[in-house]
Amino acid sequence: MASGHPDQATRDFDPALKIQPDFPQAHANRGNAYLRLRRFDLAFADFRQGGANPVRTLALLCGNPAITSMVGTFMMSIVRQRSVARKQSLIGI
């Protein structure tokens, strides 16, 4: 994408991902190209497929640290709730 053509860059990563669909760097790079094209849905999908942290992905997509912080707090509360529910099911509560 150094050439400044993100539309071409998205197509350039397709062959690599057909050969190796679980290639995280290719997903990240194609996701960055989609960001430049403002194709946020495709960027998010590539970042997720590449194994990116969801909070970091949202930070990239929205670019607002305050929103990212709120989303991060919300996601951590969900993780804690799931952990408590899992422990309760293990002990039969």
C-alpha positions as a Markdown table, in Angstrom:
| # | Residue | x | y | z |
|---|---|---|---|---|
| 1 | Met | 0.0 | 0.0 | 0.0 |
| 2 | Ala | 3.1 | 2.2 | -0.1 |
| 3 | Ser | 2.0 | 3.2 | -3.6 |
| 4 | Gly | -1.1 | 4.8 | -2.1 |
| 5 | His | -3.6 | 2.5 | -3.8 |
| 6 | Pro | -5.6 | 0.8 | -1.1 |
| 7 | Asp | -8.1 | -0.6 | -3.6 |
| 8 | Gln | -5.3 | -2.5 | -5.4 |
| 9 | Ala | -3.8 | -3.5 | -2.1 |
| 10 | Thr | -7.1 | -5.2 | -1.0 |
| 11 | Arg | -6.9 | -7.3 | -4.2 |
| 12 | Asp | -3.2 | -8.0 | -3.8 |
| 13 | Phe | -3.8 | -9.8 | -0.5 |
| 14 | Asp | -6.6 | -12.1 | -1.8 |
| 15 | Pro | -4.2 | -14.7 | -3.4 |
| 16 | Ala | -2.1 | -14.9 | -0.2 |
| 17 | Leu | -5.3 | -15.5 | 1.8 |
| 18 | Lys | -6.5 | -18.2 | -0.6 |
| 19 | Ile | -3.2 | -20.0 | -0.1 |
| 20 | Gln | -3.1 | -19.5 | 3.6 |
| 21 | Pro | -6.4 | -18.3 | 5.0 |
| 22 | Asp | -5.1 | -18.1 | 8.6 |
| 23 | Phe | -2.2 | -15.6 | 7.7 |
| 24 | Pro | -2.7 | -12.9 | 10.4 |
| 25 | Gln | -0.4 | -10.3 | 8.8 |
| 26 | Ala | -2.2 | -10.5 | 5.5 |
| 27 | His | -5.6 | -10.0 | 7.2 |
| 28 | Ala | -4.2 | -7.0 | 9.1 |
| 29 | Asn | -2.7 | -5.4 | 6.1 |
| 30 | Arg | -5.9 | -5.9 | 4.0 |
| 31 | Gly | -7.9 | -4.6 | 7.0 |
| 32 | Asn | -5.7 | -1.4 | 7.0 |
| 33 | Ala | -6.3 | -1.0 | 3.2 |
| 34 | Tyr | -10.1 | -1.4 | 3.8 |
| 35 | Leu | -9.9 | 1.3 | 6.6 |
| 36 | Arg | -8.4 | 3.7 | 4.1 |
| 37 | Leu | -11.2 | 3.0 | 1.7 |
| 38 | Arg | -13.7 | 3.5 | 4.6 |
| 39 | Arg | -15.0 | 0.0 | 4.3 |
| 40 | Phe | -15.3 | -0.5 | 8.0 |
| 41 | Asp | -17.3 | -3.7 | 7.8 |
| 42 | Leu | -14.6 | -5.4 | 5.7 |
| 43 | Ala | -11.8 | -4.0 | 7.8 |
| 44 | Phe | -13.4 | -5.2 | 11.0 |
| 45 | Ala | -13.9 | -8.7 | 9.5 |
| 46 | Asp | -10.2 | -8.9 | 8.4 |
| 47 | Phe | -8.9 | -7.7 | 11.8 |
| 48 | Arg | -11.1 | -10.3 | 13.5 |
| 49 | Gln | -10.0 | -13.1 | 11.2 |
| 50 | Gly | -6.4 | -12.1 | 11.8 |
| 51 | Gly | -6.9 | -12.5 | 15.5 |
| 52 | Ala | -6.9 | -8.9 | 16.5 |
| 53 | Asn | -8.1 | -7.8 | 19.9 |
| 54 | Pro | -11.7 | -6.6 | 19.6 |
| 55 | Val | -11.1 | -3.5 | 21.7 |
| 56 | Arg | -8.0 | -2.5 | 19.6 |
| 57 | Thr | -10.0 | -3.1 | 16.5 |
| 58 | Leu | -12.8 | -0.9 | 17.7 |
| 59 | Ala | -10.2 | 1.8 | 18.5 |
| 60 | Leu | -8.9 | 1.6 | 15.0 |
| 61 | Leu | -12.4 | 1.8 | 13.5 |
| 62 | Cys | -13.8 | 4.6 | 15.6 |
| 63 | Gly | -10.6 | 6.5 | 16.4 |
| 64 | Asn | -12.2 | 7.9 | 19.6 |
| 65 | Pro | -10.3 | 6.9 | 22.8 |
| 66 | Ala | -13.2 | 7.7 | 25.1 |
| 67 | Ile | -15.5 | 5.4 | 23.1 |
| 68 | Thr | -12.8 | 2.7 | 23.0 |
| 69 | Ser | -12.4 | 3.0 | 26.8 |
| 70 | Met | -16.2 | 2.6 | 27.4 |
| 71 | Val | -16.3 | -0.4 | 25.0 |
| 72 | Gly | -13.3 | -2.0 | 26.7 |
| 73 | Thr | -15.0 | -1.6 | 30.1 |
| 74 | Phe | -18.2 | -3.1 | 28.8 |
| 75 | Met | -16.4 | -6.1 | 27.3 |
| 76 | Met | -14.4 | -6.7 | 30.5 |
| 77 | Ser | -17.7 | -6.8 | 32.5 |
| 78 | Ile | -19.0 | -9.4 | 30.1 |
| 79 | Val | -15.9 | -11.5 | 30.5 |
| 80 | Arg | -16.3 | -11.3 | 34.3 |
| 81 | Gln | -19.9 | -12.2 | 34.2 |
| 82 | Arg | -19.2 | -15.2 | 32.0 |
| 83 | Ser | -16.4 | -16.3 | 34.4 |
| 84 | Val | -18.7 | -16.1 | 37.4 |
| 85 | Ala | -21.4 | -18.1 | 35.5 |
| 86 | Arg | -18.9 | -20.7 | 34.5 |
| 87 | Lys | -17.7 | -21.1 | 38.1 |
| 88 | Gln | -21.3 | -21.4 | 39.4 |
| 89 | Ser | -22.1 | -24.1 | 36.9 |
| 90 | Leu | -19.1 | -26.0 | 37.9 |
| 91 | Ile | -20.0 | -26.0 | 41.6 |
| 92 | Gly | -23.7 | -26.6 | 40.8 |
| 93 | Ile | -25.2 | -23.2 | 41.9 |
